[in-house]
Amino acid sequence: MQGSIERPLKVLTPQFGERLRVFNQAARTLQSMGIRLLRIAPAENLLEVSPQDGQRLQHKRLTEGYQRHATAGSTRYTVTFEGVTLEWREPISHNRPADYAGIDLTFH
């Protein structure tokens, strides 16, 4: 009796391998654009970027599926970039002048 038979170890399924390939390509593309990746979570298909980098990608229209999630102390933004979820957080006190464009903020 043979206790163990040598078999090639498969860590990645074909589906996960393709997802990881797409994830790595998106991360490389962002880095080549000068975007700093603050958190890399391939298992979650998630990359965290700075608020400035996230807004820059939004203004260049390089993302899809913009979502805003307000919480008590900050706002979390999520978008999709080349099949990968990008996320960034801004404190509530964060100044976003573009959000106020066209709005009269005069108080009487």
Phi, psi and omega in degrees: 000134178258125184291324180216142178252131179292119177230145177295135180276123178253112180271322183256132169283160178303322180293315180291325177299318178293318179298320179292323176298315178296317180300311181297320180295318178297318179297317179295319179298314179299315181295324178292338177273000180088011179277126179271128179270116183276328178214135180240116182231082183296327179295330179264357184056046188227136172235133177257133179236172178285159177302321181295317179293320177298316179294322179298316177296322177298313182295330178277358179059044180260003184235168177226163171065047181298125176228141181239129182236101181280138175229183184298320186247346182205172175240131179256131179246138175229141176218171175246133178231114179050041177086003181242141178280128173254144182221144170211158181234143176231134174297154181303326182282358182298131182276122178233083183302329180297331179291335184259002181300130178084000180252128179281112182259024180286128178254138181244000000 
